[in-house]
Amino acid sequence: MVPVEFYLGLGAALFALGLFGALVRPNAVRILMGIELMLNASNINLLAFNRYLHPQDLAGQVLAVFVITVAAAEVAVGLAIIFLLARRRHGIDVDRIRLLRG
């Protein structure tokens, strides 16, 4: 049986990688990919805690499926916004996008 520390370490590494990708990269698609990595890291932690704390309970798995559903909706909306910006601005560099600034 794999110890819970392995899953927590994997989740922390994925979260750190996603946070790095979301904060450092100016490309909007890479930022979206970083956010997805962070959501998947939270899913790994949810499932690990569920497996080791309450193995009979399905609450962690149901919550992970909910997070996957929300992530899929977030990707669909995010990609639609990015494609719209790419058509209008001819690029997806978030440093050059100033739509919401006053």
All heavy atoms as an XYZ file, in Angstrom:
780
protein
N       0.848     -1.185      0.000
C       0.000      0.000      0.000
C       0.889      1.242      0.000
O       1.843      1.334      0.753
C      -0.895     -0.019      1.239
C      -1.900      1.048      1.246
S      -3.106      0.663      2.533
C      -4.157      2.030      2.371
N       0.546      2.174     -0.858
C       1.322      3.404     -1.002
C       0.974      4.328      0.172
O      -0.197      4.537      0.469
C       0.993      4.082     -2.343
C       1.786      5.348     -2.497
C       1.254      3.132     -3.495
N       1.987      4.888      0.845
C       1.682      5.767      1.987
C       1.054      7.077      1.528
O       1.241      7.527      0.393
C       3.051      5.994      2.630
C       4.030      5.697      1.577
C       3.417      4.686      0.669
N       0.294      7.691      2.448
C      -0.428      8.923      2.121
C       0.536     10.072      1.836
O       0.198     10.991      1.082
C      -1.434      9.270      3.241
C      -0.722      9.734      4.497
C      -2.420     10.316      2.762
N       1.731     10.006      2.403
C       2.703     11.081      2.170
C       3.103     11.173      0.698
O       3.404     12.259      0.192
C       3.943     10.868      3.034
C       3.710     11.056      4.509
C       3.179      9.794      5.186
O       3.190      8.725      4.548
O       2.749      9.898      6.345
N       3.109     10.036      0.013
C       3.429     10.056     -1.417
C       2.389     10.873     -2.180
O       2.733     11.719     -3.019
C       3.491      8.632     -1.961
C       3.654      8.573     -3.451
C       4.891      8.817     -4.031
C       2.569      8.304     -4.267
C       5.037      8.783     -5.409
C       2.700      8.275     -5.637
C       3.945      8.505     -6.211
N       1.113     10.636     -1.893
C       0.060     11.365     -2.595
C       0.081     12.849     -2.236
O      -0.152     13.708     -3.091
C      -1.306     10.772     -2.273
C      -1.470      9.383     -2.805
C      -1.565      8.301     -1.947
C      -1.517      9.151     -4.169
C      -1.711      7.019     -2.432
C      -1.659      7.879     -4.675
C      -1.760      6.815     -3.792
O      -1.887      5.544     -4.279
N       0.332     13.143     -0.969
C       0.388     14.546     -0.568
C       1.579     15.251     -1.207
O       1.477     16.408     -1.608
C       0.453     14.652      0.955
C      -0.775     14.131      1.693
C      -0.600     14.277      3.188
C      -2.031     14.829      1.227
N       2.694     14.565     -1.297
C       3.857     15.151     -1.969
C       3.611     15.360     -3.449
O       3.994     16.396     -4.017
N       2.965     14.390     -4.076
C       2.623     14.526     -5.489
C       1.665     15.689     -5.703
O       1.832     16.493     -6.635
C       2.004     13.227     -6.013
C       1.542     13.234     -7.467
C       2.730     13.395     -8.400
C       0.776     11.962     -7.782
N       0.673     15.806     -4.830
C      -0.271     16.921     -4.926
C       0.411     18.259     -4.718
O       0.138     19.225     -5.425
N       1.323     18.319     -3.746
C       2.040     19.573     -3.496
C       2.932     19.935     -4.682
O       3.019     21.105     -5.064
C       2.864     19.444     -2.221
N       3.589     18.938     -5.266
C       4.457     19.209     -6.421
C       3.632     19.691     -7.615
O       4.012     20.652     -8.305
C       5.248     17.957     -6.786
N       2.500     19.046     -7.862
C       1.640     19.479     -8.967
C       1.092     20.877     -8.728
O       1.014     21.702     -9.641
C       0.488     18.495     -9.162
C       0.743     17.295    -10.039
C      -0.497     16.427    -10.099
C       1.135     17.723    -11.425
N       0.708     21.161     -7.479
C       0.174     22.480     -7.161
C       1.242     23.552     -7.348
O       0.969     24.621     -7.903
C      -0.377     22.502     -5.739
C      -1.159     23.737     -5.433
C      -2.512     23.788     -5.729
C      -0.558     24.844     -4.874
C      -3.242     24.923     -5.473
C      -1.276     25.992     -4.608
C      -2.622     26.019     -4.904
N       2.458     23.261     -6.893
C       3.549     24.227     -7.052
C       3.868     24.462     -8.524
O       4.096     25.606     -8.941
C       4.785     23.741     -6.306
N       3.865     23.406     -9.304
C       4.117     23.539    -10.738
C       3.019     24.356    -11.421
O       3.291     25.228    -12.262
C       4.219     22.153    -11.363
C       4.735     22.053    -12.777
C       6.168     22.550    -12.854
C       4.653     20.620    -13.258
N       1.776     24.103    -11.043
C       0.662     24.869    -11.606
C       0.698     26.320    -11.180
O       0.415     27.226    -11.975
N       1.040     26.571     -9.927
C       1.139     27.949     -9.443
C       2.251     28.687    -10.168
O       2.088     29.846    -10.560
C       1.379     27.948     -7.937
C       1.369     29.297     -7.240
C      -0.008     29.931     -7.356
C       1.768     29.146     -5.789
N       3.378     28.022    -10.367
C       4.475     28.627    -11.124
C       4.033     28.952    -12.545
O       4.294     30.047    -13.059
C       5.674     27.672    -11.143
C       6.812     28.166    -11.966
C       7.645     29.166    -11.501
C       7.056     27.640    -13.223
C       8.691     29.634    -12.270
C       8.097     28.091    -13.993
C       8.922     29.092    -13.518
N       3.339     28.010    -13.178
C       2.875     28.236    -14.551
C       1.836     29.336    -14.639
O       1.803     30.092    -15.610
N       1.000     29.461    -13.620
C      -0.050     30.481    -13.654
C       0.495     31.869    -13.355
O      -0.023     32.855    -13.860
C      -1.153     30.123    -12.672
N       1.530     31.963    -12.539
C       2.017     33.281    -12.139
C       3.129     33.821    -13.037
O       3.257     35.023    -13.194
C       2.525     33.228    -10.690
C       1.458     33.011     -9.634
C       2.093     32.981     -8.258
C       0.393     34.085     -9.708
N       3.922     32.951    -13.621
C       5.106     33.404    -14.350
C       4.837     33.580    -15.829
O       5.328     34.514    -16.452
C       6.272     32.425    -14.106
C       7.467     32.765    -14.964
C       6.645     32.433    -12.637
N       4.050     32.719    -16.414
C       3.859     32.719    -17.860
C       2.893     33.814    -18.307
O       1.828     33.986    -17.723
C       3.299     31.371    -18.326
C       4.163     30.213    -17.989
C       5.435     30.291    -18.759
N       6.256     29.111    -18.437
C       7.400     28.884    -18.976
N       7.874     29.710    -19.856
N       8.082     27.833    -18.632
N       3.212     34.577    -19.361
C       2.294     35.603    -19.851
C       1.257     35.069    -20.837
O       0.318     35.764    -21.178
C       3.226     36.597    -20.548
C       4.369     35.764    -20.995
C       4.527     34.678    -19.969
N       1.419     33.826    -21.269
C       0.501     33.243    -22.243
C      -0.768     32.782    -21.527
O      -0.711     32.069    -20.535
C       1.193     32.057    -22.919
C       0.421     31.532    -24.089
O      -0.798     31.526    -24.074
N       1.132     31.090    -25.110
N      -1.928     33.166    -22.041
C      -3.199     32.868    -21.387
C      -3.503     31.370    -21.362
O      -4.071     30.865    -20.388
C      -4.325     33.626    -22.071
N      -3.117     30.655    -22.406
C      -3.375     29.208    -22.439
C      -2.525     28.504    -21.388
O      -2.996     27.590    -20.694
C      -3.106     28.650    -23.851
C      -3.216     27.149    -23.868
C      -4.077     29.254    -24.845
N      -1.311     28.944    -21.213
C      -0.448     28.335    -20.191
C      -0.939     28.659    -18.787
O      -0.810     27.843    -17.875
C       0.987     28.791    -20.383
C       1.598     28.191    -21.622
C       3.029     28.540    -21.759
N       3.552     27.909    -22.967
C       4.762     28.054    -23.393
N       5.613     28.795    -22.708
N       5.160     27.463    -24.487
N      -1.493     29.835    -18.603
C      -2.080     30.177    -17.310
C      -3.258     29.251    -17.022
O      -3.419     28.739    -15.915
C      -2.502     31.659    -17.287
C      -1.268     32.542    -17.294
C      -3.370     31.962    -16.087
C      -1.565     34.009    -17.449
N      -4.076     29.013    -18.043
C      -5.211     28.104    -17.891
C      -4.740     26.682    -17.574
O      -5.332     25.994    -16.731
C      -6.040     28.122    -19.168
C      -7.476     27.668    -19.091
C      -8.246     28.502    -18.096
C      -8.124     27.760    -20.443
N      -3.665     26.263    -18.216
C      -3.114     24.943    -17.927
C      -2.571     24.869    -16.492
O      -2.706     23.843    -15.815
C      -2.013     24.599    -18.925
C      -2.536     24.332    -20.310
S      -1.250     24.171    -21.557
C      -0.300     22.835    -20.938
N      -1.979     25.944    -16.011
C      -1.501     25.983    -14.633
C      -2.631     25.888    -13.639
O      -2.521     25.182    -12.613
N      -3.730     26.548    -13.929
C      -4.900     26.461    -13.051
C      -5.445     25.037    -13.040
O      -5.840     24.510    -11.997
C      -5.961     27.489    -13.491
C      -5.443     28.906    -13.234
C      -7.280     27.255    -12.785
C      -6.295     29.990    -13.836
N      -5.443     24.389    -14.195
C      -5.906     23.004    -14.264
C      -5.005     22.078    -13.450
O      -5.480     21.157    -12.793
C      -5.957     22.536    -15.714
C      -7.062     23.178    -16.499
C      -8.426     22.899    -15.917
O      -8.708     21.744    -15.571
O      -9.202     23.853    -15.800
N      -3.697     22.319    -13.494
C      -2.783     21.512    -12.681
C      -3.080     21.684    -11.200
O      -3.053     20.715    -10.427
C      -1.334     21.894    -12.972
C      -0.663     21.199    -14.132
C       0.751     21.715    -14.299
C      -0.650     19.704    -13.936
N      -3.374     22.911    -10.781
C      -3.689     23.150     -9.371
C      -4.982     22.449     -8.979
O      -5.090     21.893     -7.880
C      -3.768     24.644     -9.098
C      -2.423     25.326     -9.134
S      -2.449     27.014     -8.545
C      -3.178     27.853     -9.935
N      -5.983     22.454     -9.857
C      -7.238     21.760     -9.553
C      -7.027     20.246     -9.480
O      -7.601     19.568     -8.620
C      -8.304     22.107    -10.590
C      -8.855     23.520    -10.497
C      -9.771     23.802    -11.677
C      -9.610     23.718     -9.201
N      -6.189     19.710    -10.360
C      -5.898     18.276    -10.305
C      -5.111     17.916     -9.053
O      -5.304     16.829     -8.491
C      -5.149     17.838    -11.559
C      -6.069     17.759    -12.742
O      -7.248     17.486    -12.603
N      -5.530     18.000    -13.911
N      -4.240     18.813     -8.598
C      -3.525     18.574     -7.342
C      -4.500     18.523     -6.169
O      -4.355     17.681     -5.268
C      -2.490     19.665     -7.118
N      -5.487     19.395     -6.185
C      -6.484     19.349     -5.108
C      -7.292     18.060     -5.184
O      -7.675     17.505     -4.141
C      -7.393     20.568     -5.175
O      -8.206     20.517     -6.313
N      -7.552     17.567     -6.376
C      -8.269     16.291     -6.511
C      -7.453     15.139     -5.947
O      -8.006     14.248     -5.287
C      -8.591     16.008     -7.971
C      -9.834     16.708     -8.417
O     -10.655     17.093     -7.592
N      -9.968     16.887     -9.705
N      -6.155     15.126     -6.197
C      -5.303     14.069     -5.658
C      -5.333     14.099     -4.139
O      -5.458     13.058     -3.475
C      -3.870     14.218     -6.201
C      -3.836     13.829     -7.671
C      -2.887     13.365     -5.407
C      -2.521     14.090     -8.349
N      -5.255     15.295     -3.559
C      -5.303     15.394     -2.103
C      -6.662     14.978     -1.554
O      -6.741     14.311     -0.512
C      -4.960     16.809     -1.656
C      -3.488     17.085     -1.782
O      -2.679     16.158     -1.791
N      -3.130     18.345     -1.876
N      -7.731     15.362     -2.232
C      -9.070     14.960     -1.795
C      -9.205     13.438     -1.777
O      -9.708     12.847     -0.803
C     -10.129     15.539     -2.729
C     -10.580     16.957     -2.483
C     -11.488     17.409     -3.610
C     -11.290     17.061     -1.168
N      -8.763     12.804     -2.839
C      -8.885     11.354     -2.921
C      -7.970     10.651     -1.932
O      -8.338      9.617     -1.354
C      -8.610     10.893     -4.346
C      -9.660     11.350     -5.362
C      -9.239     10.952     -6.754
C     -11.015     10.775     -5.021
N      -6.771     11.203     -1.701
C      -5.865     10.586     -0.735
C      -6.426     10.672      0.675
O      -6.413      9.679      1.421
C      -4.499     11.270     -0.804
N      -6.923     11.834      1.052
C      -7.509     11.968      2.390
C      -8.741     11.100      2.533
O      -8.971     10.499      3.583
C      -7.848     13.422      2.690
C      -6.651     14.231      3.085
C      -6.331     15.385      2.399
C      -5.850     13.844      4.146
C      -5.231     16.127      2.758
C      -4.737     14.583      4.514
C      -4.426     15.735      3.814
N      -9.548     11.021      1.489
C     -10.731     10.168      1.552
C     -10.344      8.707      1.702
O     -10.942      7.967      2.488
C     -11.578     10.353      0.296
C     -12.830      9.515      0.340
O     -13.503      9.476      1.361
N     -13.133      8.861     -0.758
N      -9.324      8.290      0.996
C      -8.902      6.890      1.035
C      -8.341      6.500      2.404
O      -8.601      5.411      2.894
C      -7.843      6.657     -0.039
C      -7.190      5.316     -0.028
C      -8.144      4.265     -0.526
N      -7.460      2.993     -0.669
C      -7.502      2.032      0.251
N      -8.188      2.188      1.345
N      -6.876      0.902      0.044
N      -7.606      7.410      3.029
C      -6.945      7.049      4.280
C      -7.752      7.412      5.517
O      -7.546      6.825      6.569
C      -5.567      7.697      4.343
C      -4.603      6.994      3.434
C      -4.337      7.469      2.166
C      -3.983      5.819      3.832
C      -3.479      6.807      1.319
C      -3.124      5.150      3.001
C      -2.872      5.651      1.743
O      -2.033      4.978      0.905
N      -8.659      8.382      5.433
C      -9.423      8.769      6.618
C     -10.778      8.063      6.679
O     -11.181      7.594      7.741
C      -9.617     10.283      6.650
C      -8.336     11.098      6.818
C      -8.653     12.587      6.798
C      -7.628     10.718      8.106
N     -11.491      8.023      5.569
C     -12.815      7.406      5.525
C     -12.919      6.556      4.263
O     -13.536      6.969      3.277
C     -13.915      8.472      5.527
C     -13.834      9.410      6.679
N     -14.204      9.022      7.947
C     -13.410     10.687      6.775
C     -14.026     10.043      8.768
N     -13.542     11.066      8.087
N     -12.332      5.367      4.246
C     -12.320      4.577      3.000
C     -13.699      4.092      2.565
O     -13.913      3.841      1.384
C     -11.406      3.400      3.326
C     -11.203      3.417      4.785
C     -11.580      4.748      5.303
N     -14.655      3.987      3.471
C     -15.986      3.523      3.091
C     -16.853      4.645      2.540
O     -17.824      4.399      1.826
C     -16.714      2.897      4.286
C     -16.027      1.712      4.876
C     -14.984      2.104      5.919
O     -14.933      3.248      6.344
N     -14.151      1.160      6.303
N     -16.504      5.863      2.881
C     -17.300      7.019      2.493
C     -16.929      7.458      1.071
O     -15.770      7.442      0.690
C     -17.045      8.158      3.471
C     -18.098      9.228      3.385
O     -19.105      9.013      2.681
O     -17.921     10.268      4.025
N     -17.905      7.860      0.282
C     -17.666      8.289     -1.098
C     -17.643      9.802     -1.245
O     -17.629     10.315     -2.364
C     -18.743      7.720     -2.017
C     -18.755      6.205     -2.179
C     -19.909      5.778     -3.059
C     -17.457      5.708     -2.737
N     -17.643     10.528     -0.146
C     -17.729     11.990     -0.212
C     -16.535     12.590     -0.949
O     -16.701     13.525     -1.742
C     -17.842     12.574      1.187
N     -15.347     12.096     -0.710
C     -14.164     12.624     -1.386
C     -14.203     12.381     -2.875
O     -13.831     13.250     -3.665
N     -14.671     11.218     -3.266
C     -14.750     10.911     -4.688
C     -15.818     11.747     -5.379
O     -15.617     12.230     -6.499
C     -15.028      9.438     -4.881
C     -13.892      8.570     -4.385
C     -14.249      7.113     -4.375
O     -15.292      6.722     -4.875
N     -13.376      6.297     -3.807
N     -16.936     11.951     -4.704
C     -17.992     12.781     -5.273
C     -17.513     14.217     -5.403
O     -17.751     14.882     -6.424
C     -19.263     12.690     -4.404
C     -20.300     13.717     -4.832
C     -19.852     11.296     -4.463
N     -16.806     14.701     -4.394
C     -16.274     16.057     -4.463
C     -15.231     16.190     -5.570
O     -15.164     17.212     -6.262
C     -15.677     16.450     -3.113
C     -15.331     17.912     -2.910
C     -16.546     18.793     -3.144
C     -14.780     18.145     -1.528
N     -14.427     15.156     -5.779
C     -13.438     15.182     -6.868
C     -14.138     15.227     -8.226
O     -13.697     15.959     -9.124
C     -12.519     13.970     -6.774
N     -15.202     14.474     -8.398
C     -15.956     14.529     -9.656
C     -16.562     15.915     -9.849
O     -16.578     16.465    -10.968
C     -17.043     13.427     -9.683
C     -17.991     13.617    -10.844
C     -16.395     12.065     -9.756
N     -17.036     16.520     -8.755
C     -17.566     17.880     -8.835
C     -16.475     18.857     -9.270
O     -16.713     19.739    -10.107
C     -18.171     18.277     -7.496
C     -18.733     19.664     -7.477
C     -19.917     19.949     -8.138
C     -18.079     20.685     -6.819
C     -20.434     21.224     -8.140
C     -18.589     21.965     -6.811
C     -19.767     22.237     -7.471
N     -15.281     18.723     -8.708
C     -14.167     19.602     -9.072
C     -13.800     19.406    -10.539
O     -13.524     20.368    -11.259
C     -12.958     19.364     -8.142
C     -11.717     20.069     -8.663
C     -13.279     19.834     -6.744
N     -13.816     18.170    -11.017
C     -13.520     17.904    -12.432
C     -14.565     18.565    -13.331
O     -14.239     19.149    -14.366
C     -13.454     16.381    -12.677
C     -12.203     15.804    -12.012
C     -13.453     16.067    -14.164
C     -12.181     14.292    -11.980
N     -15.828     18.519    -12.918
C     -16.895     19.149    -13.693
C     -16.715     20.660    -13.744
O     -16.841     21.282    -14.810
C     -18.254     18.792    -13.088
O     -18.366     17.380    -12.987
C     -19.382     19.346    -13.914
N     -16.414     21.258    -12.598
C     -16.200     22.704    -12.557
C     -14.973     23.073    -13.386
O     -14.972     24.086    -14.097
C     -16.059     23.174    -11.099
C     -15.584     24.617    -11.033
C     -17.375     23.026    -10.369
N     -13.930     22.241    -13.348
C     -12.721     22.513    -14.134
C     -13.023     22.441    -15.628
O     -12.502     23.256    -16.403
C     -11.623     21.525    -13.758
N     -13.847     21.494    -16.036
C     -14.199     21.397    -17.454
C     -14.980     22.630    -17.903
O     -14.728     23.170    -18.998
C     -15.008     20.125    -17.712
N     -15.897     23.099    -17.080
C     -16.640     24.311    -17.421
C     -15.718     25.522    -17.452
O     -15.839     26.389    -18.335
C     -17.766     24.522    -16.411
N     -14.782     25.579    -16.519
C     -13.827     26.684    -16.480
C     -12.960     26.694    -17.727
O     -12.691     27.756    -18.296
C     -12.982     26.560    -15.218
C     -11.890     27.583    -15.098
C     -10.521     26.958    -15.131
O     -10.404     25.779    -14.763
O      -9.594     27.639    -15.543
N     -12.537     25.534    -18.173
C     -11.715     25.453    -19.391
C     -12.521     25.882    -20.602
O     -12.020     26.621    -21.468
C     -11.164     24.027    -19.573
C     -10.624     23.826    -20.975
C     -10.081     23.761    -18.560
N     -13.778     25.470    -20.683
C     -14.604     25.838    -21.838
C     -14.793     27.346    -21.908
O     -14.611     27.960    -22.973
C     -15.952     25.127    -21.765
N     -15.112     27.962    -20.788
C     -15.311     29.420    -20.774
C     -13.983     30.144    -20.995
O     -13.901     31.113    -21.757
C     -15.973     29.848    -19.442
C     -15.991     31.360    -19.324
C     -17.375     29.295    -19.345
N     -12.934     29.657    -20.361
C     -11.623     30.289    -20.513
C     -11.109     30.221    -21.929
O     -10.589     31.210    -22.461
N     -11.229     29.068    -22.559
C     -10.770     28.951    -23.947
C     -11.604     29.805    -24.890
O     -11.071     30.378    -25.852
C     -10.785     27.492    -24.394
C      -9.634     26.637    -23.871
C      -9.792     25.206    -24.334
C      -8.303     27.191    -24.320
N     -12.902     29.919    -24.635
C     -13.743     30.780    -25.470
C     -13.286     32.235    -25.353
O     -13.187     32.951    -26.355
C     -15.206     30.636    -25.067
N     -12.984     32.672    -24.145
C     -12.504     34.046    -23.950
C     -11.146     34.237    -24.616
O     -10.895     35.253    -25.275
C     -12.457     34.380    -22.448
C     -13.871     34.452    -21.882
C     -11.705     35.679    -22.204
C     -13.926     34.566    -20.381
N     -10.278     33.252    -24.470
C      -8.935     33.361    -25.066
C      -9.016     33.401    -26.589
O      -8.338     34.198    -27.240
C      -8.054     32.201    -24.572
C      -7.730     32.390    -23.095
C      -6.782     32.094    -25.398
C      -7.085     31.182    -22.454
N      -9.855     32.564    -27.186
C      -9.988     32.578    -28.646
C     -10.576     33.894    -29.133
O     -10.164     34.424    -30.163
C     -10.832     31.404    -29.123
C     -10.119     30.095    -29.047
C     -10.800     28.958    -28.677
C      -8.773     29.988    -29.335
C     -10.144     27.736    -28.589
C      -8.103     28.787    -29.253
C      -8.802     27.656    -28.888
N     -11.523     34.441    -28.388
C     -12.091     35.745    -28.754
C     -11.030     36.836    -28.677
O     -10.924     37.685    -29.573
C     -13.272     36.072    -27.847
C     -13.977     37.377    -28.137
C     -14.661     37.306    -29.486
C     -14.961     37.696    -27.054
N     -10.226     36.805    -27.624
C      -9.150     37.787    -27.490
C      -8.099     37.606    -28.574
O      -7.545     38.588    -29.085
C      -8.508     37.677    -26.115
C      -9.336     38.200    -24.957
C      -8.640     37.896    -23.639
C      -9.580     39.681    -25.101
N      -7.810     36.363    -28.927
C      -6.814     36.110    -29.965
C      -7.283     36.645    -31.317
O      -6.474     37.158    -32.099
C      -6.526     34.618    -30.059
N      -8.570     36.549    -31.582
C      -9.082     37.078    -32.845
C      -9.042     38.599    -32.875
O      -8.685     39.200    -33.880
C     -10.524     36.626    -33.050
C     -10.651     35.251    -33.573
C     -12.073     34.991    -33.932
N     -12.246     33.590    -34.280
C     -13.407     33.026    -34.454
N     -14.500     33.724    -34.290
N     -13.492     31.767    -34.777
N      -9.435     39.212    -31.774
C      -9.515     40.671    -31.749
C      -8.161     41.345    -31.562
O      -7.905     42.394    -32.106
C     -10.455     41.120    -30.639
C     -11.876     40.805    -30.938
C     -12.775     41.430    -29.943
N     -14.164     41.149    -30.305
C     -15.175     41.674    -29.680
N     -14.985     42.475    -28.673
N     -16.388     41.385    -30.067
N      -7.309     40.756    -30.732
C      -6.045     41.405    -30.378
C      -4.846     40.808    -31.107
O      -3.738     41.286    -30.936
C      -5.806     41.290    -28.867
C      -6.905     41.847    -28.030
C      -6.790     43.327    -27.977
N      -7.921     43.837    -27.190
C      -8.004     45.054    -26.781
N      -7.042     45.886    -27.038
N      -9.050     45.459    -26.102
N      -5.050     39.704    -31.829
C      -3.970     39.020    -32.547
C      -2.864     38.567    -31.602
O      -1.685     38.692    -31.902
C      -3.403     39.898    -33.660
C      -4.435     40.339    -34.634
N      -5.045     39.460    -35.486
C      -4.991     41.543    -34.856
C      -5.918     40.114    -36.215
N      -5.910     41.381    -35.840
N      -3.254     38.052    -30.465
C      -2.287     37.529    -29.501
C      -2.980     37.215    -28.190
O      -4.082     37.722    -27.913
N      -2.349     36.375    -27.378
C      -2.951     36.012    -26.101
C      -2.007     36.304    -24.941
O      -2.039     35.670    -23.911
C      -3.376     34.537    -26.093
C      -2.237     33.631    -26.515
C      -4.593     34.322    -26.957
C      -2.561     32.165    -26.406
N      -1.164     37.296    -25.113
C      -0.274     37.717    -24.043
C      -1.082     38.533    -23.033
O      -1.633     39.580    -23.364
C       0.861     38.545    -24.631
C       1.923     38.873    -23.607
O       1.849     38.345    -22.480
O       2.821     39.649    -23.941
N      -1.156     38.059    -21.799
C      -2.007     38.716    -20.811
C      -1.439     40.052    -20.355
O      -2.173     40.871    -19.808
C      -2.262     37.802    -19.592
C      -3.091     36.606    -19.988
C      -0.972     37.391    -18.940
N      -0.158     40.272    -20.574
C       0.406     41.568    -20.199
C      -0.062     42.680    -21.136
O      -0.093     43.840    -20.752
C       1.937     41.499    -20.215
C       2.480     40.616    -19.113
O       1.788     40.481    -18.082
O       3.584     40.068    -19.284
N      -0.457     42.329    -22.359
C      -0.898     43.329    -23.320
C      -2.400     43.517    -23.326
O      -2.912     44.419    -23.987
C      -0.415     42.939    -24.711
C       1.089     42.994    -24.799
C       1.649     42.638    -26.135
N       0.677     42.616    -27.228
C       0.924     42.079    -28.384
N       2.086     41.538    -28.614
N       0.025     42.078    -29.338
N      -3.126     42.682    -22.620
C      -4.591     42.783    -22.593
C      -4.980     43.759    -21.486
O      -4.675     43.553    -20.329
C      -5.229     41.403    -22.356
C      -4.869     40.474    -23.497
C      -6.733     41.533    -22.211
C      -5.257     39.047    -23.252
N      -5.652     44.807    -21.868
C      -6.015     45.848    -20.904
C      -7.518     46.138    -20.981
O      -7.934     47.285    -20.864
C      -5.250     47.117    -21.180
C      -3.770     46.933    -21.077
C      -3.043     48.170    -21.563
N      -1.641     47.866    -21.700
C      -0.713     48.382    -20.904
N      -1.061     49.198    -19.976
N       0.534     48.054    -21.061
N      -8.324     45.113    -21.156
C      -9.760     45.326    -21.342
C     -10.444     45.825    -20.085
O     -11.350     46.644    -20.141
C     -10.428     44.025    -21.783
C     -10.052     43.513    -23.160
C     -10.715     42.174    -23.414
C     -10.474     44.514    -24.202
N     -10.062     45.364    -18.927
C     -10.768     45.702    -17.706
C     -10.095     46.834    -16.927
O     -10.555     47.198    -15.865
C     -10.858     44.464    -16.808
C     -11.636     43.303    -17.412
C     -11.647     42.136    -16.456
C     -13.059     43.731    -17.708
N      -9.051     47.372    -17.464
C      -8.380     48.474    -16.775
C      -9.059     49.793    -17.124
O      -9.495     50.018    -18.241
C      -6.913     48.535    -17.169
C      -6.181     47.334    -16.646
C      -4.719     47.463    -16.902
N      -4.078     46.213    -16.474
C      -2.881     45.849    -16.835
N      -2.175     46.615    -17.610
N      -2.387     44.734    -16.409
N      -9.121     50.685    -16.176
C      -9.832     51.946    -16.375
C      -9.051     53.005    -17.058
O      -8.021     52.956    -17.573
